Amino acid sequence: METQNFINKTKDLIDDLKGVCAKYGLGNDGNEFKIITQSFLYKFMNDKFFYEVRKKYPKFSIKETK
C-alpha cells in the first residue's frame, strides 16, 4: 500500500511540474525534460539529505526565516 501511495505521489509531482512548464510556454520543449528532471532530482536529494540528518540528529528541525 505504501509503495502504491509513493508511486501515485511521484506521478502527481511530475504531472504538476509538466503543468507548470506548459503554463509558462515550455510544454513539449526540449528544455521541459531538463527542468522536470532537475526539479525532481533536487526534491529527491533534499528529502534524502534531511532524512539522513534526522536519523543522526532526531531533534533537528528547520526554522523558517523571513
C-alpha positions in Angstrom: 0.0 0.0 0.0 2.8 2.4 0.9 4.6 1.7 -2.4 1.5 2.5 -4.4 1.0 5.7 -2.5 4.6 6.7 -3.2 4.1 5.9 -6.9 0.9 8.0 -7.1 2.6 11.0 -5.4 5.6 10.8 -7.7 3.3 10.7 -10.8 1.3 13.7 -9.3 4.5 15.6 -8.8 5.7 15.0 -12.3 2.3 16.0 -13.7 2.3 19.2 -11.7 5.8 20.1 -12.9 4.7 19.4 -16.5 1.7 21.7 -15.9 4.0 24.5 -14.7 6.2 24.1 -17.7 3.1 24.2 -20.1 1.8 27.3 -18.3 5.0 29.2 -18.9 5.4 28.1 -22.5 7.9 25.3 -22.1 5.5 22.4 -22.8 6.7 19.9 -25.4 10.1 21.7 -25.5 13.5 20.0 -25.1 14.1 22.0 -22.0 10.9 20.8 -20.4 12.6 17.4 -19.8 15.7 19.1 -18.2 13.6 21.3 -15.9 11.4 18.3 -14.7 14.4 16.1 -14.2 16.4 18.7 -12.3 13.5 19.7 -10.1 12.6 16.1 -9.4 16.2 15.2 -8.5 16.6 18.3 -6.4 13.5 17.3 -4.4 14.7 13.7 -4.1 18.2 14.7 -2.9 16.8 17.3 -0.5 14.4 14.8 1.1 17.1 12.1 1.3 19.5 14.6 2.9 17.1 15.7 5.6 16.1 12.0 6.2 19.7 11.2 7.0 20.1 14.3 9.1 17.0 13.5 11.2 18.3 9.9 11.6 21.5 11.1 13.0 20.1 14.1 15.0 16.5 13.2 16.0 15.8 16.7 17.5 16.9 18.5 14.4 14.3 21.0 13.0 14.4 23.7 10.4 13.3 27.1 11.5 11.7 29.3 8.9 13.4 32.7 8.3 11.8 35.7 6.7 
